[in-house]
Amino acid sequence: MFRKLRIGTRDSQLALKQVEELINMLKEKHNGIKIDMIDIKRYKTSGDLDKNTPLSEVKKQDFFTDSIENALLNDEIDIAIHSAKDLPEVIPSGLIVSAITESKDPYDVLVSKNNLKLDELPYGAKIGTSSKARKEQLKMFRSDFEIVDIRGNIEERLLALDRSDMAGIVIAAAGLIRLGLEKRIAQRIPFEIVKPHPLQGSLSVEVKKTNTEFVYLSNTVDIRKKILFVDIENSYRSQMAEALINHFYWQRFFACSAGSEPSGLVNLLAIESMKEKGIDISDQESKGFNELKGIKFDYIITMGCGDVCPFYPVHQKINWRIPDPKGKPIEFFRKVRDDIESKIKEITNDKS
């Protein structure tokens, strides 16, 4: 039982609906999990404070997550709940995405005056959106459209549509559904016209990676493939592989690592080589299989421990045969790190 769960989220009605949805999912997975008190802390991110800059001109990857992620790193909150597509491409060092949920609805939709569909809108119609991808795809569908920038939360964008000469706006279906506004949908736009973000409609849980209690709590609602990286000491190769997945390739995979004979420490040269990639693994711990808290893994990837690797029930076992860098210079660690990332890219591109 958790005495108190501190949740960080953006300051909007949609964000609060998303928190409610995620908590209900956790309760269902954990048979009505007992929490004495839930403390929801609302934060205004850079994207909430700056509603004028078109998203196509924003350079910050953490535009909609920065203040919430800082709160996680400063231990102000235990978990952060985001729209998954708002997360930066690279997860900040020290944090981990412990869950991505099934999409509520993956489509972009048109909300229009008189409930017209895209091909029914008048010539030269003004369409509101701030997404660069949406702008480009809408213009490819109909070059006569005048695409105008529109920012703000869903309620603000609907109000802007109703009070302006725009013919329609393009937004995510999931947000309207969560707010009970699905009646405003004029058309679910086919993917061949507008291809949404791959995480459209999904929620994500972000946690400080040292808070393993909350990592394992929320991972039960995760839909990604789960990988367990294994070597003998869990101090070198498997630690680097775990960190590379969870910071750079988190959209498709969640990773853990363990050792058949864990040393208890992460090697200093492994730490140094990963810092060159912008990832600090100095707070990671070498661990054994009994510390994995019952996570069901889809893949075990051994790094070269052969018969010393114990049996662990999984869908598929893969041996990468990565050379052991123990006792080698930093240059060798860098090569091992890069070899591991090359193999990760191979499985990331594997659609099976």
C-alpha positions as CSV (number, residue, x, y, z in Angstrom):
1,M,0.0,0.0,0.0
2,F,1.2,3.5,-0.9
3,R,0.6,6.0,1.9
4,K,0.7,8.9,-0.6
5,L,1.2,9.2,-4.3
6,R,2.4,12.6,-5.6
7,I,1.5,13.0,-9.3
8,G,2.8,15.8,-11.5
9,T,0.9,16.9,-14.6
10,R,0.1,19.9,-16.7
11,D,-2.4,22.5,-15.6
12,S,-5.4,21.7,-17.8
13,Q,-8.7,19.9,-17.6
14,L,-7.4,17.4,-20.2
15,A,-4.3,16.7,-18.1
16,L,-6.5,16.0,-15.0
17,K,-8.7,13.6,-17.0
18,Q,-5.6,11.8,-18.1
19,V,-4.4,11.4,-14.5
20,E,-7.8,10.0,-13.6
21,E,-7.7,7.6,-16.5
22,L,-4.2,6.3,-15.5
23,I,-5.0,5.9,-11.8
24,N,-8.1,3.8,-12.8
25,M,-5.9,1.7,-15.0
26,L,-3.4,1.1,-12.1
27,K,-6.2,0.2,-9.7
28,E,-7.6,-2.3,-12.2
29,K,-4.1,-3.9,-12.7
30,H,-3.4,-4.0,-8.9
31,N,-6.9,-5.1,-7.7
32,G,-7.9,-1.7,-6.4
33,I,-4.6,-0.6,-5.2
34,K,-4.8,1.2,-1.8
35,I,-3.5,4.7,-1.7
36,D,-4.3,6.8,1.4
37,M,-3.9,10.0,-0.5
38,I,-3.3,11.2,-4.0
39,D,-1.7,14.6,-4.3
40,I,-2.0,16.0,-7.8
41,K,0.5,18.8,-8.5
42,R,-0.1,21.0,-11.6
43,Y,2.7,22.6,-13.5
44,K,2.8,25.2,-16.3
45,T,5.4,24.1,-18.8
46,S,7.2,26.3,-21.4
47,G,4.5,25.3,-23.8
48,D,1.7,26.4,-21.5
49,L,3.4,29.8,-20.8
50,D,4.2,30.5,-24.5
51,K,1.0,30.1,-26.5
52,N,2.2,32.3,-29.4
53,T,5.2,30.5,-30.9
54,P,4.1,28.0,-33.6
55,L,5.1,24.5,-32.7
56,S,6.9,24.3,-36.0
57,E,9.3,27.0,-34.8
58,V,9.9,25.5,-31.3
59,K,13.4,24.2,-30.7
60,K,13.0,22.8,-27.2
61,Q,12.2,19.1,-27.2
62,D,10.8,19.4,-23.6
63,F,8.5,22.3,-24.5
64,F,5.5,20.5,-22.8
65,T,7.3,18.6,-20.1
66,D,10.2,20.7,-18.7
67,S,8.8,21.9,-15.4
68,I,7.3,18.5,-14.6
69,E,10.6,16.7,-15.3
70,N,12.4,19.1,-13.1
71,A,9.9,18.4,-10.4
72,L,10.7,14.7,-10.7
73,L,14.4,15.2,-10.6
74,N,14.0,17.4,-7.5
75,D,11.8,14.8,-5.7
76,E,8.7,17.1,-5.6
77,I,6.6,14.3,-7.2
78,D,6.7,10.6,-7.5
79,I,5.4,10.1,-11.0
80,A,4.6,12.4,-14.0
81,I,1.7,11.7,-16.3
82,H,2.0,13.1,-19.8
83,S,0.4,12.8,-23.2
84,A,3.0,10.4,-24.6
85,K,3.6,12.4,-27.8
86,D,4.7,15.4,-25.6
87,L,7.8,13.7,-24.3
88,P,11.2,14.7,-25.7
89,E,12.9,12.3,-28.1
90,V,15.7,11.8,-25.6
91,I,14.6,11.2,-22.0
92,P,16.6,13.3,-19.5
93,S,19.4,11.5,-17.6
94,G,18.0,10.3,-14.3
95,L,14.5,9.7,-15.5
96,I,12.8,6.8,-17.2
97,V,9.5,6.2,-19.0
98,S,8.1,3.4,-17.0
99,A,4.8,3.0,-19.0
100,I,3.1,3.9,-22.3
101,T,-0.6,3.0,-22.5
102,E,-2.8,1.8,-25.3
103,S,-4.0,4.7,-27.4
104,K,-7.4,6.1,-26.6
105,D,-7.8,6.9,-30.3
106,P,-4.9,7.3,-32.7
107,Y,-6.6,9.6,-35.2
108,D,-6.3,13.3,-35.9
109,V,-9.7,14.8,-36.5
110,L,-11.3,17.8,-38.2
111,V,-13.6,20.0,-36.1
112,S,-15.4,22.3,-38.6
113,K,-18.2,24.8,-38.9
114,N,-21.4,23.2,-40.2
115,N,-19.7,19.8,-39.6
116,L,-18.1,19.7,-43.0
117,K,-15.4,17.1,-44.0
118,L,-12.1,18.1,-45.5
119,D,-13.2,17.5,-49.1
120,E,-16.4,19.5,-48.4
121,L,-14.7,22.7,-47.2
122,P,-14.9,25.7,-49.5
123,Y,-12.0,26.7,-51.8
124,G,-9.2,28.5,-49.8
125,A,-10.7,27.5,-46.5
126,K,-8.6,28.4,-43.4
127,I,-7.5,25.4,-41.3
128,G,-6.0,25.9,-37.8
129,T,-3.1,23.8,-36.6
130,S,0.3,24.4,-35.2
131,S,1.9,21.1,-36.1
132,K,4.4,21.2,-38.9
133,A,3.6,17.7,-40.0
134,R,-0.2,18.4,-40.1
135,K,0.5,21.6,-42.1
136,E,2.5,19.9,-44.7
137,Q,0.1,16.9,-45.1
138,L,-3.0,19.1,-45.3
139,K,-1.4,21.2,-48.1
140,M,-0.5,18.0,-50.0
141,F,-4.1,16.9,-49.7
142,R,-5.5,20.3,-50.9
143,S,-3.1,23.0,-51.9
144,D,-5.8,25.6,-51.8
145,F,-6.1,25.4,-48.0
146,E,-4.8,28.3,-46.0
147,I,-3.1,26.9,-43.0
148,V,-3.1,29.2,-39.9
149,D,-1.3,28.7,-36.6
150,I,-3.4,28.0,-33.6
151,R,-2.2,27.3,-30.0
152,G,-3.7,26.7,-26.6
153,N,-5.6,23.9,-24.8
154,I,-8.5,22.2,-26.5
155,E,-11.1,24.4,-25.1
156,E,-9.2,27.5,-26.2
157,R,-8.8,26.2,-29.7
158,L,-12.5,25.3,-30.0
159,L,-13.3,28.8,-28.9
160,A,-10.9,30.3,-31.4
161,L,-12.6,28.3,-34.2
162,D,-16.1,29.5,-33.1
163,R,-15.1,33.1,-32.9
164,S,-12.9,33.4,-36.1
165,D,-13.2,33.0,-39.9
166,M,-11.4,29.6,-39.8
167,A,-13.4,26.9,-41.4
168,G,-12.0,24.2,-39.2
169,I,-9.2,23.0,-36.9
170,V,-7.3,19.7,-36.8
171,I,-6.6,18.2,-33.4
172,A,-6.2,14.8,-31.7
173,A,-9.3,12.7,-31.3
174,A,-8.2,11.4,-28.0
175,G,-8.3,14.8,-26.3
176,L,-11.9,15.5,-27.4
177,I,-13.0,12.0,-26.3
178,R,-11.4,12.4,-22.8
179,L,-13.1,15.7,-22.4
180,G,-16.5,14.4,-23.5
181,L,-16.4,16.6,-26.7
182,E,-16.5,13.9,-29.3
183,K,-19.7,15.4,-30.8
184,R,-17.5,18.1,-32.2
185,I,-15.7,15.7,-34.5
186,A,-16.7,16.3,-38.1
187,Q,-14.3,13.7,-39.5
188,R,-11.6,11.2,-38.4
189,I,-9.0,12.1,-40.9
190,P,-7.7,8.9,-42.8
191,F,-4.1,8.1,-42.2
192,E,-3.3,8.4,-45.9
193,I,-4.2,12.1,-45.6
194,V,-2.7,13.0,-42.2
195,K,-0.5,10.5,-40.5
196,P,-0.5,11.2,-36.7
197,H,2.3,11.0,-34.2
198,P,3.0,7.2,-33.5
199,L,2.1,7.8,-29.8
200,Q,-1.1,9.8,-30.5
201,G,-3.7,9.1,-27.9
202,S,-1.4,7.2,-25.5
203,L,-0.5,8.3,-22.0
204,S,3.0,8.0,-20.5
205,V,4.3,7.6,-17.0
206,E,7.7,9.1,-16.3
207,V,9.6,8.3,-13.1
208,K,12.9,9.0,-11.5
209,K,14.8,5.8,-12.4
210,T,16.1,5.3,-8.8
211,N,12.5,5.1,-7.5
212,T,12.1,1.5,-8.5
213,E,8.9,1.1,-6.4
214,F,7.1,3.4,-8.7
215,V,8.8,2.1,-11.8
216,Y,7.4,-1.4,-11.1
217,L,4.0,-0.1,-10.0
218,S,3.4,1.8,-13.3
219,N,5.1,-0.7,-15.6
220,T,2.1,-3.0,-15.3
221,V,0.1,-0.8,-17.7
222,D,2.9,-0.6,-20.2
223,I,2.3,-1.9,-23.8
224,R,5.8,-1.8,-25.1
225,K,8.0,-4.8,-25.7
226,K,10.2,-5.5,-22.6
227,I,13.8,-6.5,-22.8
228,L,16.0,-8.0,-20.1
229,F,19.7,-7.6,-20.8
230,V,21.9,-10.2,-19.1
231,D,25.5,-10.7,-18.4
232,I,27.4,-12.2,-15.5
233,E,28.3,-9.2,-13.3
234,N,25.7,-6.7,-14.6
235,S,28.4,-4.0,-14.4
236,Y,29.3,-3.3,-18.0
237,R,27.5,-4.3,-21.2
238,S,24.0,-4.9,-19.9
239,Q,24.0,-1.6,-17.9
240,M,25.0,0.3,-21.1
241,A,22.3,-1.5,-23.1
242,E,19.6,-0.8,-20.6
243,A,20.4,2.9,-20.5
244,L,20.6,3.3,-24.3
245,I,17.1,1.7,-24.7
246,N,15.5,3.7,-21.9
247,H,16.8,7.1,-23.0
248,F,17.0,6.9,-26.8
249,Y,14.7,4.1,-27.9
250,W,12.0,4.3,-25.2
251,Q,9.1,4.7,-27.7
252,R,9.2,1.0,-28.6
253,F,11.0,-0.8,-25.7
254,F,11.4,-0.8,-21.9
255,A,14.6,-2.3,-20.7
256,C,16.0,-3.8,-17.5
257,S,19.3,-5.6,-16.8
258,A,20.5,-8.2,-14.4
259,G,23.5,-10.5,-13.8
260,S,23.9,-14.1,-12.9
261,E,26.6,-13.1,-10.4
262,P,26.0,-9.3,-9.8
263,S,29.0,-7.4,-8.6
264,G,27.0,-4.7,-6.9
265,L,28.8,-1.9,-8.8
266,V,28.7,-0.3,-12.2
267,N,32.1,0.0,-13.8
268,L,33.6,3.5,-13.8
269,L,34.7,3.2,-17.5
270,A,31.1,2.2,-18.4
271,I,29.9,5.2,-16.6
272,E,32.4,7.5,-18.3
273,S,31.6,6.1,-21.8
274,M,27.9,6.6,-21.3
275,K,28.4,10.2,-20.1
276,E,29.8,10.9,-23.5
277,K,26.3,10.0,-24.8
278,G,24.7,12.4,-22.3
279,I,23.5,9.6,-20.0
280,D,24.6,9.3,-16.4
281,I,24.4,5.7,-15.2
282,S,26.4,6.3,-12.0
283,D,23.1,5.9,-10.0
284,Q,22.3,2.5,-11.5
285,E,22.9,-0.6,-9.5
286,S,24.2,-4.1,-10.4
287,K,21.4,-6.5,-9.6
288,G,20.3,-10.1,-9.7
289,F,17.2,-11.7,-11.2
290,N,15.4,-11.8,-7.9
291,E,15.2,-8.0,-7.9
292,L,13.1,-7.7,-11.1
293,K,9.8,-7.6,-9.3
294,G,8.0,-10.0,-11.6
295,I,8.2,-8.0,-14.8
296,K,7.2,-10.2,-17.8
297,F,9.9,-9.8,-20.4
298,D,9.4,-10.4,-24.1
299,Y,13.1,-10.9,-24.8
300,I,16.2,-11.8,-22.9
301,I,19.3,-10.6,-24.7
302,T,22.5,-12.1,-23.3
303,M,25.7,-10.2,-23.8
304,G,28.0,-13.2,-23.9
305,C,27.7,-15.1,-20.6
306,G,27.0,-18.4,-22.3
307,D,26.1,-21.3,-19.9
308,V,26.5,-19.1,-16.9
309,C,23.3,-17.2,-17.8
310,P,20.5,-18.8,-15.8
311,F,17.1,-19.8,-17.3
312,Y,14.5,-17.1,-17.3
313,P,11.0,-17.6,-18.9
314,V,10.6,-15.3,-21.9
315,H,9.1,-15.3,-25.4
316,Q,12.5,-15.2,-27.1
317,K,16.2,-15.4,-26.2
318,I,18.9,-13.7,-28.2
319,N,22.7,-13.8,-27.8
320,W,24.5,-10.8,-29.0
321,R,28.0,-12.0,-28.2
322,I,29.3,-8.6,-27.3
323,P,33.0,-8.8,-26.1
324,D,33.6,-8.3,-22.4
325,P,35.3,-4.9,-21.8
326,K,36.4,-5.8,-18.3
327,G,40.0,-4.7,-17.7
328,K,40.1,-2.9,-21.1
329,P,40.8,0.8,-21.8
330,I,38.1,3.4,-22.3
331,E,38.5,3.1,-26.1
332,F,37.3,-0.5,-25.9
333,F,34.3,0.5,-23.8
334,R,33.4,3.1,-26.4
335,K,33.5,0.4,-29.1
336,V,31.4,-1.9,-27.1
337,R,28.9,0.9,-26.4
338,D,28.6,1.6,-30.1
339,D,28.3,-2.0,-31.0
340,I,25.4,-2.4,-28.6
341,E,23.7,0.7,-30.0
342,S,24.1,-0.7,-33.5
343,K,22.3,-3.9,-32.5
344,I,19.6,-1.9,-30.7
345,K,19.0,-0.1,-34.0
346,E,18.6,-3.4,-35.8
347,I,15.9,-4.6,-33.4
348,T,14.2,-1.2,-33.5
349,N,13.9,-1.4,-37.3
350,D,12.7,-5.0,-37.1
351,K,8.9,-4.8,-37.5
352,S,8.2,-8.3,-36.4
